[in-house]
Amino acid sequence: MLARRQSRTPSPSALAALLLLAACSVVPPANYPLFADHHLAADFVVPADGRLRLPSSSPLLTVQELRCEPGARGEQFGPAGERWLLYPAGTEVRLRGRFRVYAAADGRLPGVGELLSGARRVQNLEGP
């Protein structure tokens, strides 16, 4: 009589179950973090140092679009991701942009005033 050889390969149903478990472990959560979308226009007057600070993307902010009129004569970046456009002091600048702001760890959403600090006027372009 022949000895029965035992298979070390898992059955197809066991492999399928393992694949399903592995797939479920890499699926992102069903919800997204709290966020707010902004489509804005803002008016600025460039300060005496000639640098207009603008928002830049970070883990809590996605800059989707950013246009300034008139165009800047240069740009600078700081070590922590700060961004400045360079203009003659006193230049009036009109910014148009689209931003997505995510809630901080405490659940607070930064407001438009924090996003565009120093703006003389901010206009919502999303409608009423």
MARSE-69834 format. One record per atom (N, C-alpha, C): residue in one letter; x, y, z; atom name. Coordinates in nm, 3 decimals, always signed. Layout:
! residues N
<rec resn="a" east="X" north="Y" up="Z" name="CA"/>
...
END
This chain:
! residues 128
<rec resn="m" east="+0.084" north="-0.116" up="+0.000" name="N"/>
<rec resn="m" east="+0.000" north="+0.000" up="+0.000" name="CA"/>
<rec resn="m" east="+0.090" north="+0.124" up="+0.000" name="C"/>
<rec resn="l" east="+0.047" north="+0.223" up="-0.076" name="N"/>
<rec resn="l" east="+0.123" north="+0.345" up="-0.087" name="CA"/>
<rec resn="l" east="+0.094" north="+0.437" up="+0.031" name="C"/>
<rec resn="a" east="+0.197" north="+0.500" up="+0.075" name="N"/>
<rec resn="a" east="+0.176" north="+0.594" up="+0.186" name="CA"/>
<rec resn="a" east="+0.116" north="+0.722" up="+0.130" name="C"/>
<rec resn="r" east="+0.024" north="+0.773" up="+0.199" name="N"/>
<rec resn="r" east="-0.043" north="+0.897" up="+0.156" name="CA"/>
<rec resn="r" east="+0.045" north="+1.017" up="+0.191" name="C"/>
<rec resn="r" east="+0.071" north="+1.097" up="+0.093" name="N"/>
<rec resn="r" east="+0.155" north="+1.214" up="+0.113" name="CA"/>
<rec resn="r" east="+0.068" north="+1.331" up="+0.157" name="C"/>
<rec resn="q" east="+0.111" north="+1.396" up="+0.262" name="N"/>
<rec resn="q" east="+0.033" north="+1.509" up="+0.310" name="CA"/>
<rec resn="q" east="+0.084" north="+1.637" up="+0.244" name="C"/>
<rec resn="s" east="-0.010" north="+1.718" up="+0.199" name="N"/>
<rec resn="s" east="+0.024" north="+1.843" up="+0.132" name="CA"/>
<rec resn="s" east="+0.050" north="+1.952" up="+0.235" name="C"/>
<rec resn="r" east="+0.152" north="+2.034" up="+0.209" name="N"/>
<rec resn="r" east="+0.181" north="+2.146" up="+0.298" name="CA"/>
<rec resn="r" east="+0.125" north="+2.275" up="+0.241" name="C"/>
<rec resn="t" east="+0.068" north="+2.270" up="+0.126" name="N"/>
<rec resn="t" east="+0.008" north="+2.388" up="+0.063" name="CA"/>
<rec resn="t" east="-0.132" north="+2.408" up="+0.120" name="C"/>
<rec resn="p" east="-0.163" north="+2.531" up="+0.164" name="N"/>
<rec resn="p" east="-0.298" north="+2.555" up="+0.218" name="CA"/>
<rec resn="p" east="-0.403" north="+2.536" up="+0.109" name="C"/>
<rec resn="s" east="-0.521" north="+2.505" up="+0.152" name="N"/>
<rec resn="s" east="-0.629" north="+2.485" up="+0.056" name="CA"/>
<rec resn="s" east="-0.664" north="+2.618" up="-0.011" name="C"/>
<rec resn="p" east="-0.726" north="+2.614" up="-0.130" name="N"/>
<rec resn="p" east="-0.763" north="+2.737" up="-0.199" name="CA"/>
<rec resn="p" east="-0.854" north="+2.826" up="-0.114" name="C"/>
<rec resn="s" east="-0.943" north="+2.769" up="-0.036" name="N"/>
<rec resn="s" east="-1.031" north="+2.851" up="+0.046" name="CA"/>
<rec resn="s" east="-0.954" north="+2.919" up="+0.159" name="C"/>
<rec resn="a" east="-0.854" north="+2.852" up="+0.213" name="N"/>
<rec resn="a" east="-0.771" north="+2.915" up="+0.318" name="CA"/>
<rec resn="a" east="-0.689" north="+3.028" up="+0.259" name="C"/>
<rec resn="l" east="-0.636" north="+3.011" up="+0.138" name="N"/>
<rec resn="l" east="-0.561" north="+3.118" up="+0.072" name="CA"/>
<rec resn="l" east="-0.651" north="+3.238" up="+0.045" name="C"/>
<rec resn="a" east="-0.772" north="+3.212" up="-0.001" name="N"/>
<rec resn="a" east="-0.866" north="+3.322" up="-0.029" name="CA"/>
<rec resn="a" east="-0.898" north="+3.399" up="+0.099" name="C"/>
<rec resn="a" east="-0.917" north="+3.329" up="+0.209" name="N"/>
<rec resn="a" east="-0.946" north="+3.395" up="+0.336" name="CA"/>
<rec resn="a" east="-0.827" north="+3.481" up="+0.381" name="C"/>
<rec resn="l" east="-0.707" north="+3.430" up="+0.366" name="N"/>
<rec resn="l" east="-0.588" north="+3.506" up="+0.402" name="CA"/>
<rec resn="l" east="-0.574" north="+3.632" up="+0.315" name="C"/>
<rec resn="l" east="-0.601" north="+3.619" up="+0.187" name="N"/>
<rec resn="l" east="-0.595" north="+3.735" up="+0.098" name="CA"/>
<rec resn="l" east="-0.698" north="+3.841" up="+0.136" name="C"/>
<rec resn="l" east="-0.818" north="+3.797" up="+0.170" name="N"/>
<rec resn="l" east="-0.922" north="+3.892" up="+0.211" name="CA"/>
<rec resn="l" east="-0.883" north="+3.964" up="+0.340" name="C"/>
<rec resn="l" east="-0.827" north="+3.892" up="+0.435" name="N"/>
<rec resn="l" east="-0.784" north="+3.955" up="+0.560" name="CA"/>
<rec resn="l" east="-0.673" north="+4.057" up="+0.534" name="C"/>
<rec resn="a" east="-0.579" north="+4.021" up="+0.449" name="N"/>
<rec resn="a" east="-0.469" north="+4.114" up="+0.418" name="CA"/>
<rec resn="a" east="-0.521" north="+4.237" up="+0.345" name="C"/>
<rec resn="a" east="-0.614" north="+4.217" up="+0.254" name="N"/>
<rec resn="a" east="-0.669" north="+4.331" up="+0.179" name="CA"/>
<rec resn="a" east="-0.745" north="+4.426" up="+0.271" name="C"/>
<rec resn="c" east="-0.816" north="+4.374" up="+0.366" name="N"/>
<rec resn="c" east="-0.892" north="+4.458" up="+0.457" name="CA"/>
<rec resn="c" east="-0.801" north="+4.540" up="+0.547" name="C"/>
<rec resn="s" east="-0.682" north="+4.492" up="+0.572" name="N"/>
<rec resn="s" east="-0.593" north="+4.564" up="+0.663" name="CA"/>
<rec resn="s" east="-0.529" north="+4.686" up="+0.597" name="C"/>
<rec resn="v" east="-0.534" north="+4.698" up="+0.466" name="N"/>
<rec resn="v" east="-0.473" north="+4.813" up="+0.398" name="CA"/>
<rec resn="v" east="-0.575" north="+4.909" up="+0.340" name="C"/>
<rec resn="v" east="-0.699" north="+4.884" up="+0.360" name="N"/>
<rec resn="v" east="-0.803" north="+4.974" up="+0.312" name="CA"/>
<rec resn="v" east="-0.809" north="+5.095" up="+0.405" name="C"/>
<rec resn="p" east="-0.809" north="+5.218" up="+0.348" name="N"/>
<rec resn="p" east="-0.814" north="+5.336" up="+0.436" name="CA"/>
<rec resn="p" east="-0.947" north="+5.345" up="+0.510" name="C"/>
<rec resn="p" east="-0.950" north="+5.422" up="+0.616" name="N"/>
<rec resn="p" east="-1.076" north="+5.435" up="+0.689" name="CA"/>
<rec resn="p" east="-1.184" north="+5.495" up="+0.598" name="C"/>
<rec resn="a" east="-1.307" north="+5.467" up="+0.632" name="N"/>
<rec resn="a" east="-1.420" north="+5.511" up="+0.548" name="CA"/>
<rec resn="a" east="-1.445" north="+5.661" up="+0.559" name="C"/>
<rec resn="n" east="-1.388" north="+5.728" up="+0.656" name="N"/>
<rec resn="n" east="-1.412" north="+5.871" up="+0.672" name="CA"/>
<rec resn="n" east="-1.284" north="+5.949" up="+0.649" name="C"/>
<rec resn="y" east="-1.299" north="+6.073" up="+0.612" name="N"/>
<rec resn="y" east="-1.186" north="+6.163" up="+0.593" name="CA"/>
<rec resn="y" east="-1.180" north="+6.257" up="+0.712" name="C"/>
<rec resn="p" east="-1.064" north="+6.318" up="+0.735" name="N"/>
<rec resn="p" east="-1.059" north="+6.416" up="+0.844" name="CA"/>
<rec resn="p" east="-1.146" north="+6.537" up="+0.808" name="C"/>
<rec resn="l" east="-1.193" north="+6.606" up="+0.908" name="N"/>
<rec resn="l" east="-1.274" north="+6.725" up="+0.888" name="CA"/>
<rec resn="l" east="-1.193" north="+6.827" up="+0.809" name="C"/>
<rec resn="f" east="-1.255" north="+6.887" up="+0.707" name="N"/>
<rec resn="f" east="-1.185" north="+6.987" up="+0.627" name="CA"/>
<rec resn="f" east="-1.284" north="+7.091" up="+0.577" name="C"/>
<rec resn="a" east="-1.230" north="+7.202" up="+0.529" name="N"/>
<rec resn="a" east="-1.311" north="+7.308" up="+0.467" name="CA"/>
<rec resn="a" east="-1.239" north="+7.353" up="+0.341" name="C"/>
<rec resn="d" east="-1.315" north="+7.369" up="+0.233" name="N"/>
<rec resn="d" east="-1.262" north="+7.421" up="+0.107" name="CA"/>
<rec resn="d" east="-1.291" north="+7.569" up="+0.098" name="C"/>
<rec resn="h" east="-1.195" north="+7.645" up="+0.049" name="N"/>
<rec resn="h" east="-1.210" north="+7.790" up="+0.033" name="CA"/>
<rec resn="h" east="-1.169" north="+7.830" up="-0.107" name="C"/>
<rec resn="h" east="-1.250" north="+7.914" up="-0.171" name="N"/>
<rec resn="h" east="-1.216" north="+7.978" up="-0.298" name="CA"/>
<rec resn="h" east="-1.228" north="+8.127" up="-0.269" name="C"/>
<rec resn="l" east="-1.113" north="+8.196" up="-0.264" name="N"/>
<rec resn="l" east="-1.108" north="+8.332" up="-0.210" name="CA"/>
<rec resn="l" east="-1.034" north="+8.429" up="-0.300" name="C"/>
<rec resn="a" east="-1.066" north="+8.555" up="-0.282" name="N"/>
<rec resn="a" east="-0.986" north="+8.666" up="-0.334" name="CA"/>
<rec resn="a" east="-0.951" north="+8.751" up="-0.214" name="C"/>
<rec resn="a" east="-0.829" north="+8.804" up="-0.212" name="N"/>
<rec resn="a" east="-0.785" north="+8.886" up="-0.099" name="CA"/>
<rec resn="a" east="-0.697" north="+8.999" up="-0.150" name="C"/>
<rec resn="d" east="-0.708" north="+9.113" up="-0.084" name="N"/>
<rec resn="d" east="-0.627" north="+9.230" up="-0.117" name="CA"/>
<rec resn="d" east="-0.524" north="+9.252" up="-0.007" name="C"/>
<rec resn="f" east="-0.401" north="+9.278" up="-0.047" name="N"/>
<rec resn="f" east="-0.291" north="+9.302" up="+0.045" name="CA"/>
<rec resn="f" east="-0.217" north="+9.429" up="+0.006" name="C"/>
<rec resn="v" east="-0.149" north="+9.488" up="+0.101" name="N"/>
<rec resn="v" east="-0.050" north="+9.592" up="+0.075" name="CA"/>
<rec resn="v" east="+0.081" north="+9.537" up="+0.129" name="C"/>
<rec resn="v" east="+0.182" north="+9.533" up="+0.042" name="N"/>
<rec resn="v" east="+0.311" north="+9.475" up="+0.078" name="CA"/>
<rec resn="v" east="+0.377" north="+9.560" up="+0.188" name="C"/>
<rec resn="p" east="+0.421" north="+9.495" up="+0.298" name="N"/>
<rec resn="p" east="+0.484" north="+9.570" up="+0.408" name="CA"/>
<rec resn="p" east="+0.619" north="+9.629" up="+0.369" name="C"/>
<rec resn="a" east="+0.675" north="+9.705" up="+0.460" name="N"/>
<rec resn="a" east="+0.799" north="+9.780" up="+0.435" name="CA"/>
<rec resn="a" east="+0.917" north="+9.690" up="+0.398" name="C"/>
<rec resn="d" east="+0.918" north="+9.564" up="+0.444" name="N"/>
<rec resn="d" east="+1.031" north="+9.477" up="+0.410" name="CA"/>
<rec resn="d" east="+1.023" north="+9.420" up="+0.268" name="C"/>
<rec resn="g" east="+0.910" north="+9.446" up="+0.198" name="N"/>
<rec resn="g" east="+0.896" north="+9.402" up="+0.059" name="CA"/>
<rec resn="g" east="+0.862" north="+9.255" up="+0.043" name="C"/>
<rec resn="r" east="+0.822" north="+9.189" up="+0.153" name="N"/>
<rec resn="r" east="+0.789" north="+9.046" up="+0.147" name="CA"/>
<rec resn="r" east="+0.644" north="+9.024" up="+0.185" name="C"/>
<rec resn="l" east="+0.570" north="+8.964" up="+0.094" name="N"/>
<rec resn="l" east="+0.429" north="+8.931" up="+0.118" name="CA"/>
<rec resn="l" east="+0.422" north="+8.782" up="+0.150" name="C"/>
<rec resn="r" east="+0.386" north="+8.750" up="+0.275" name="N"/>
<rec resn="r" east="+0.378" north="+8.609" up="+0.316" name="CA"/>
<rec resn="r" east="+0.251" north="+8.548" up="+0.261" name="C"/>
<rec resn="l" east="+0.267" north="+8.432" up="+0.200" name="N"/>
<rec resn="l" east="+0.154" north="+8.359" up="+0.143" name="CA"/>
<rec resn="l" east="+0.142" north="+8.222" up="+0.207" name="C"/>
<rec resn="p" east="+0.023" north="+8.164" up="+0.205" name="N"/>
<rec resn="p" east="+0.008" north="+8.029" up="+0.258" name="CA"/>
<rec resn="p" east="+0.085" north="+7.930" up="+0.169" name="C"/>
<rec resn="s" east="+0.138" north="+7.826" up="+0.230" name="N"/>
<rec resn="s" east="+0.203" north="+7.719" up="+0.154" name="CA"/>
<rec resn="s" east="+0.151" north="+7.586" up="+0.206" name="C"/>
<rec resn="s" east="+0.150" north="+7.487" up="+0.120" name="N"/>
<rec resn="s" east="+0.097" north="+7.356" up="+0.156" name="CA"/>
<rec resn="s" east="+0.172" north="+7.296" up="+0.274" name="C"/>
<rec resn="s" east="+0.097" north="+7.226" up="+0.357" name="N"/>
<rec resn="s" east="+0.150" north="+7.161" up="+0.476" name="CA"/>
<rec resn="s" east="+0.058" north="+7.043" up="+0.506" name="C"/>
<rec resn="p" east="+0.085" north="+6.966" up="+0.611" name="N"/>
<rec resn="p" east="-0.006" north="+6.856" up="+0.643" name="CA"/>
<rec resn="p" east="-0.150" north="+6.902" up="+0.671" name="C"/>
<rec resn="l" east="-0.169" north="+7.027" up="+0.714" name="N"/>
<rec resn="l" east="-0.303" north="+7.076" up="+0.745" name="CA"/>
<rec resn="l" east="-0.358" north="+7.171" up="+0.640" name="C"/>
<rec resn="l" east="-0.285" north="+7.196" up="+0.533" name="N"/>
<rec resn="l" east="-0.330" north="+7.290" up="+0.430" name="CA"/>
<rec resn="l" east="-0.283" north="+7.243" up="+0.293" name="C"/>
<rec resn="t" east="-0.377" north="+7.236" up="+0.200" name="N"/>
<rec resn="t" east="-0.344" north="+7.208" up="+0.061" name="CA"/>
<rec resn="t" east="-0.375" north="+7.331" up="-0.021" name="C"/>
<rec resn="v" east="-0.272" north="+7.389" up="-0.081" name="N"/>
<rec resn="v" east="-0.291" north="+7.503" up="-0.171" name="CA"/>
<rec resn="v" east="-0.316" north="+7.444" up="-0.309" name="C"/>
<rec resn="q" east="-0.439" north="+7.461" up="-0.358" name="N"/>
<rec resn="q" east="-0.476" north="+7.403" up="-0.487" name="CA"/>
<rec resn="q" east="-0.452" north="+7.499" up="-0.603" name="C"/>
<rec resn="e" east="-0.465" north="+7.628" up="-0.575" name="N"/>
<rec resn="e" east="-0.444" north="+7.729" up="-0.679" name="CA"/>
<rec resn="e" east="-0.407" north="+7.859" up="-0.609" name="C"/>
<rec resn="l" east="-0.315" north="+7.933" up="-0.668" name="N"/>
<rec resn="l" east="-0.272" north="+8.059" up="-0.609" name="CA"/>
<rec resn="l" east="-0.221" north="+8.149" up="-0.722" name="C"/>
<rec resn="r" east="-0.286" north="+8.265" up="-0.739" name="N"/>
<rec resn="r" east="-0.245" north="+8.363" up="-0.840" name="CA"/>
<rec resn="r" east="-0.241" north="+8.500" up="-0.776" name="C"/>
<rec resn="c" east="-0.140" north="+8.577" up="-0.809" name="N"/>
<rec resn="c" east="-0.127" north="+8.713" up="-0.758" name="CA"/>
<rec resn="c" east="-0.110" north="+8.811" up="-0.874" name="C"/>
<rec resn="e" east="-0.177" north="+8.922" up="-0.863" name="N"/>
<rec resn="e" east="-0.164" north="+9.032" up="-0.959" name="CA"/>
<rec resn="e" east="-0.127" north="+9.156" up="-0.882" name="C"/>
<rec resn="p" east="-0.026" north="+9.228" up="-0.918" name="N"/>
<rec resn="p" east="+0.069" north="+9.199" up="-1.026" name="CA"/>
<rec resn="p" east="+0.161" north="+9.085" up="-0.986" name="C"/>
<rec resn="g" east="+0.234" north="+9.034" up="-1.084" name="N"/>
<rec resn="g" east="+0.330" north="+8.927" up="-1.059" name="CA"/>
<rec resn="g" east="+0.445" north="+8.976" up="-0.972" name="C"/>
<rec resn="a" east="+0.500" north="+8.888" up="-0.894" name="N"/>
<rec resn="a" east="+0.610" north="+8.921" up="-0.803" name="CA"/>
<rec resn="a" east="+0.741" north="+8.928" up="-0.880" name="C"/>
<rec resn="r" east="+0.837" north="+8.999" up="-0.822" name="N"/>
<rec resn="r" east="+0.970" north="+9.007" up="-0.883" name="CA"/>
<rec resn="r" east="+1.061" north="+8.896" up="-0.832" name="C"/>
<rec resn="g" east="+1.014" north="+8.820" up="-0.735" name="N"/>
<rec resn="g" east="+1.091" north="+8.709" up="-0.681" name="CA"/>
<rec resn="g" east="+1.012" north="+8.633" up="-0.576" name="C"/>
<rec resn="e" east="+1.075" north="+8.532" up="-0.521" name="N"/>
<rec resn="e" east="+1.009" north="+8.446" up="-0.422" name="CA"/>
<rec resn="e" east="+1.115" north="+8.395" up="-0.325" name="C"/>
<rec resn="q" east="+1.077" north="+8.379" up="-0.199" name="N"/>
<rec resn="q" east="+1.166" north="+8.325" up="-0.097" name="CA"/>
<rec resn="q" east="+1.092" north="+8.218" up="-0.018" name="C"/>
<rec resn="f" east="+1.170" north="+8.121" up="+0.032" name="N"/>
<rec resn="f" east="+1.115" north="+8.015" up="+0.116" name="CA"/>
<rec resn="f" east="+1.194" north="+8.009" up="+0.246" name="C"/>
<rec resn="g" east="+1.123" north="+7.985" up="+0.356" name="N"/>
<rec resn="g" east="+1.186" north="+7.972" up="+0.487" name="CA"/>
<rec resn="g" east="+1.211" north="+7.828" up="+0.522" name="C"/>
<rec resn="p" east="+1.286" north="+7.802" up="+0.629" name="N"/>
<rec resn="p" east="+1.321" north="+7.665" up="+0.669" name="CA"/>
<rec resn="p" east="+1.201" north="+7.580" up="+0.713" name="C"/>
<rec resn="a" east="+1.094" north="+7.644" up="+0.758" name="N"/>
<rec resn="a" east="+0.975" north="+7.569" up="+0.802" name="CA"/>
<rec resn="a" east="+0.867" north="+7.566" up="+0.694" name="C"/>
<rec resn="g" east="+0.904" north="+7.597" up="+0.567" name="N"/>
<rec resn="g" east="+0.808" north="+7.594" up="+0.458" name="CA"/>
<rec resn="g" east="+0.737" north="+7.725" up="+0.434" name="C"/>
<rec resn="e" east="+0.779" north="+7.833" up="+0.502" name="N"/>
<rec resn="e" east="+0.717" north="+7.964" up="+0.479" name="CA"/>
<rec resn="e" east="+0.745" north="+8.006" up="+0.334" name="C"/>
<rec resn="r" east="+0.653" north="+8.087" up="+0.284" name="N"/>
<rec resn="r" east="+0.668" north="+8.135" up="+0.145" name="CA"/>
<rec resn="r" east="+0.637" north="+8.283" up="+0.140" name="C"/>
<rec resn="w" east="+0.727" north="+8.361" up="+0.075" name="N"/>
<rec resn="w" east="+0.706" north="+8.503" up="+0.057" name="CA"/>
<rec resn="w" east="+0.724" north="+8.538" up="-0.090" name="C"/>
<rec resn="l" east="+0.639" north="+8.627" up="-0.139" name="N"/>
<rec resn="l" east="+0.660" north="+8.687" up="-0.271" name="CA"/>
<rec resn="l" east="+0.724" north="+8.823" up="-0.248" name="C"/>
<rec resn="l" east="+0.814" north="+8.860" up="-0.337" name="N"/>
<rec resn="l" east="+0.890" north="+8.984" up="-0.322" name="CA"/>
<rec resn="l" east="+0.834" north="+9.092" up="-0.415" name="C"/>
<rec resn="y" east="+0.803" north="+9.207" up="-0.354" name="N"/>
<rec resn="y" east="+0.747" north="+9.322" up="-0.425" name="CA"/>
<rec resn="y" east="+0.810" north="+9.449" up="-0.368" name="C"/>
<rec resn="p" east="+0.799" north="+9.561" up="-0.441" name="N"/>
<rec resn="p" east="+0.834" north="+9.688" up="-0.378" name="CA"/>
<rec resn="p" east="+0.738" north="+9.717" up="-0.262" name="C"/>
<rec resn="a" east="+0.789" north="+9.773" up="-0.154" name="N"/>
<rec resn="a" east="+0.705" north="+9.807" up="-0.038" name="CA"/>
<rec resn="a" east="+0.589" north="+9.894" up="-0.082" name="C"/>
<rec resn="g" east="+0.471" north="+9.867" up="-0.026" name="N"/>
<rec resn="g" east="+0.352" north="+9.946" up="-0.055" name="CA"/>
<rec resn="g" east="+0.273" north="+9.901" up="-0.177" name="C"/>
<rec resn="t" east="+0.321" north="+9.801" up="-0.250" name="N"/>
<rec resn="t" east="+0.249" north="+9.751" up="-0.368" name="CA"/>
<rec resn="t" east="+0.116" north="+9.690" up="-0.325" name="C"/>
<rec resn="e" east="+0.010" north="+9.721" up="-0.398" name="N"/>
<rec resn="e" east="-0.120" north="+9.658" up="-0.373" name="CA"/>
<rec resn="e" east="-0.128" north="+9.531" up="-0.456" name="C"/>
<rec resn="v" east="-0.156" north="+9.421" up="-0.388" name="N"/>
<rec resn="v" east="-0.157" north="+9.289" up="-0.452" name="CA"/>
<rec resn="v" east="-0.295" north="+9.226" up="-0.433" name="C"/>
<rec resn="r" east="-0.346" north="+9.167" up="-0.541" name="N"/>
<rec resn="r" east="-0.474" north="+9.093" up="-0.538" name="CA"/>
<rec resn="r" east="-0.442" north="+8.945" up="-0.553" name="C"/>
<rec resn="l" east="-0.480" north="+8.867" up="-0.455" name="N"/>
<rec resn="l" east="-0.458" north="+8.723" up="-0.455" name="CA"/>
<rec resn="l" east="-0.589" north="+8.652" up="-0.484" name="C"/>
<rec resn="r" east="-0.582" north="+8.548" up="-0.564" name="N"/>
<rec resn="r" east="-0.696" north="+8.458" up="-0.585" name="CA"/>
<rec resn="r" east="-0.644" north="+8.318" up="-0.559" name="C"/>
<rec resn="g" east="-0.721" north="+8.242" up="-0.483" name="N"/>
<rec resn="g" east="-0.674" north="+8.107" up="-0.453" name="CA"/>
<rec resn="g" east="-0.783" north="+8.011" up="-0.411" name="C"/>
<rec resn="r" east="-0.747" north="+7.885" up="-0.419" name="N"/>
<rec resn="r" east="-0.831" north="+7.775" up="-0.371" name="CA"/>
<rec resn="r" east="-0.747" north="+7.697" up="-0.270" name="C"/>
<rec resn="f" east="-0.808" north="+7.670" up="-0.155" name="N"/>
<rec resn="f" east="-0.737" north="+7.606" up="-0.046" name="CA"/>
<rec resn="f" east="-0.828" north="+7.501" up="+0.018" name="C"/>
<rec resn="r" east="-0.766" north="+7.395" up="+0.069" name="N"/>
<rec resn="r" east="-0.836" north="+7.298" up="+0.154" name="CA"/>
<rec resn="r" east="-0.764" north="+7.298" up="+0.288" name="C"/>
<rec resn="v" east="-0.839" north="+7.331" up="+0.393" name="N"/>
<rec resn="v" east="-0.783" north="+7.337" up="+0.528" name="CA"/>
<rec resn="v" east="-0.837" north="+7.218" up="+0.607" name="C"/>
<rec resn="y" east="-0.746" north="+7.144" up="+0.671" name="N"/>
<rec resn="y" east="-0.783" north="+7.028" up="+0.752" name="CA"/>
<rec resn="y" east="-0.782" north="+7.065" up="+0.900" name="C"/>
<rec resn="a" east="-0.865" north="+6.997" up="+0.974" name="N"/>
<rec resn="a" east="-0.872" north="+7.021" up="+1.119" name="CA"/>
<rec resn="a" east="-0.744" north="+6.977" up="+1.187" name="C"/>
<rec resn="a" east="-0.705" north="+7.053" up="+1.288" name="N"/>
<rec resn="a" east="-0.589" north="+7.020" up="+1.370" name="CA"/>
<rec resn="a" east="-0.624" north="+6.902" up="+1.460" name="C"/>
<rec resn="a" east="-0.529" north="+6.854" up="+1.536" name="N"/>
<rec resn="a" east="-0.550" north="+6.739" up="+1.625" name="CA"/>
<rec resn="a" east="-0.663" north="+6.764" up="+1.724" name="C"/>
<rec resn="d" east="-0.684" north="+6.891" up="+1.763" name="N"/>
<rec resn="d" east="-0.790" north="+6.923" up="+1.858" name="CA"/>
<rec resn="d" east="-0.927" north="+6.938" up="+1.790" name="C"/>
<rec resn="g" east="-0.933" north="+6.916" up="+1.657" name="N"/>
<rec resn="g" east="-1.060" north="+6.924" up="+1.583" name="CA"/>
<rec resn="g" east="-1.095" north="+7.062" up="+1.533" name="C"/>
<rec resn="r" east="-1.012" north="+7.162" up="+1.563" name="N"/>
<rec resn="r" east="-1.040" north="+7.300" up="+1.522" name="CA"/>
<rec resn="r" east="-0.993" north="+7.324" up="+1.379" name="C"/>
<rec resn="l" east="-1.081" north="+7.385" up="+1.299" name="N"/>
<rec resn="l" east="-1.045" north="+7.425" up="+1.163" name="CA"/>
<rec resn="l" east="-0.992" north="+7.568" up="+1.164" name="C"/>
<rec resn="p" east="-0.872" north="+7.592" up="+1.111" name="N"/>
<rec resn="p" east="-0.822" north="+7.729" up="+1.104" name="CA"/>
<rec resn="p" east="-0.914" north="+7.815" up="+1.017" name="C"/>
<rec resn="g" east="-0.935" north="+7.938" up="+1.058" name="N"/>
<rec resn="g" east="-1.021" north="+8.029" up="+0.982" name="CA"/>
<rec resn="g" east="-0.947" north="+8.098" up="+0.869" name="C"/>
<rec resn="v" east="-1.022" north="+8.167" up="+0.787" name="N"/>
<rec resn="v" east="-0.967" north="+8.239" up="+0.673" name="CA"/>
<rec resn="v" east="-0.868" north="+8.346" up="+0.719" name="C"/>
<rec resn="g" east="-0.895" north="+8.410" up="+0.833" name="N"/>
<rec resn="g" east="-0.804" north="+8.511" up="+0.886" name="CA"/>
<rec resn="g" east="-0.666" north="+8.455" up="+0.917" name="C"/>
<rec resn="e" east="-0.661" north="+8.332" up="+0.964" name="N"/>
<rec resn="e" east="-0.531" north="+8.268" up="+0.989" name="CA"/>
<rec resn="e" east="-0.463" north="+8.229" up="+0.859" name="C"/>
<rec resn="l" east="-0.543" north="+8.188" up="+0.765" name="N"/>
<rec resn="l" east="-0.492" north="+8.145" up="+0.635" name="CA"/>
<rec resn="l" east="-0.429" north="+8.261" up="+0.558" name="C"/>
<rec resn="l" east="-0.495" north="+8.377" up="+0.563" name="N"/>
<rec resn="l" east="-0.450" north="+8.495" up="+0.487" name="CA"/>
<rec resn="l" east="-0.425" north="+8.612" up="+0.582" name="C"/>
<rec resn="s" east="-0.337" north="+8.591" up="+0.678" name="N"/>
<rec resn="s" east="-0.311" north="+8.697" up="+0.776" name="CA"/>
<rec resn="s" east="-0.252" north="+8.819" up="+0.705" name="C"/>
<rec resn="g" east="-0.298" north="+8.933" up="+0.746" name="N"/>
<rec resn="g" east="-0.251" north="+9.058" up="+0.687" name="CA"/>
<rec resn="g" east="-0.333" north="+9.107" up="+0.570" name="C"/>
<rec resn="a" east="-0.434" north="+9.031" up="+0.530" name="N"/>
<rec resn="a" east="-0.519" north="+9.075" up="+0.418" name="CA"/>
<rec resn="a" east="-0.604" north="+9.193" up="+0.462" name="C"/>
<rec resn="r" east="-0.615" north="+9.292" up="+0.374" name="N"/>
<rec resn="r" east="-0.700" north="+9.408" up="+0.403" name="CA"/>
<rec resn="r" east="-0.846" north="+9.375" up="+0.379" name="C"/>
<rec resn="r" east="-0.871" north="+9.291" up="+0.283" name="N"/>
<rec resn="r" east="-1.008" north="+9.252" up="+0.248" name="CA"/>
<rec resn="r" east="-1.004" north="+9.110" up="+0.193" name="C"/>
<rec resn="v" east="-1.100" north="+9.028" up="+0.232" name="N"/>
<rec resn="v" east="-1.112" north="+8.891" up="+0.181" name="CA"/>
<rec resn="v" east="-1.252" north="+8.873" up="+0.127" name="C"/>
<rec resn="q" east="-1.261" north="+8.816" up="+0.009" name="N"/>
<rec resn="q" east="-1.390" north="+8.794" up="-0.057" name="CA"/>
<rec resn="q" east="-1.406" north="+8.645" up="-0.086" name="C"/>
<rec resn="n" east="-1.520" north="+8.589" up="-0.049" name="N"/>
<rec resn="n" east="-1.552" north="+8.450" up="-0.077" name="CA"/>
<rec resn="n" east="-1.599" north="+8.441" up="-0.222" name="C"/>
<rec resn="l" east="-1.537" north="+8.358" up="-0.303" name="N"/>
<rec resn="l" east="-1.575" north="+8.342" up="-0.444" name="CA"/>
<rec resn="l" east="-1.659" north="+8.219" up="-0.470" name="C"/>
<rec resn="e" east="-1.700" north="+8.151" up="-0.364" name="N"/>
<rec resn="e" east="-1.779" north="+8.029" up="-0.377" name="CA"/>
<rec resn="e" east="-1.927" north="+8.054" up="-0.392" name="C"/>
<rec resn="g" east="-1.971" north="+8.173" up="-0.376" name="N"/>
<rec resn="g" east="-2.114" north="+8.203" up="-0.384" name="CA"/>
<rec resn="g" east="-2.162" north="+8.261" up="-0.253" name="C"/>
<rec resn="p" east="-2.294" north="+8.270" up="-0.235" name="N"/>
<rec resn="p" east="-2.351" north="+8.335" up="-0.115" name="CA"/>
<rec resn="p" east="-2.317" north="+8.269" up="+0.014" name="C"/>
END
